[in-house]
Amino acid sequence: MATIKVKQVRSAIGRTKTQKKTLEALGLKKLHQVVEHEATPAVLGMVAAVRHLVEVQETN
């Protein structure tokens, strides 16, 4: 499967509780932190929920 790199580029301050929990579930705790995940439907759904706070890069 393909992997994706997810980088948090905007702060979670002032966001809803569910958006904060989604960032936490992705493993993002700090600004500009990068994590790698497999591109599963569950992970892609979480990324879509916070797409305004993160940047995504696809890798093979």
VENZI-V209313 format. One line per field, one symbol per residue. ss: DSSP state (H for helix, E for strand, - for the rest). burial: + if it has 16 or more other ideal C-beta (glycine too) atoms within 10 Angstrom, else -. A space follows every 50 residues. Layout:
BEGIN
ss: ???
burial: ???
END
This chain:
BEGIN
ss: --EEEEEE--------HHHHHHHHHH-------EEEEE--HHHHHHHHH- ---EEEEEE-
burial: ---+-+-+---+--+----+-++--+-+--------+-----+--++-++ --++------
END
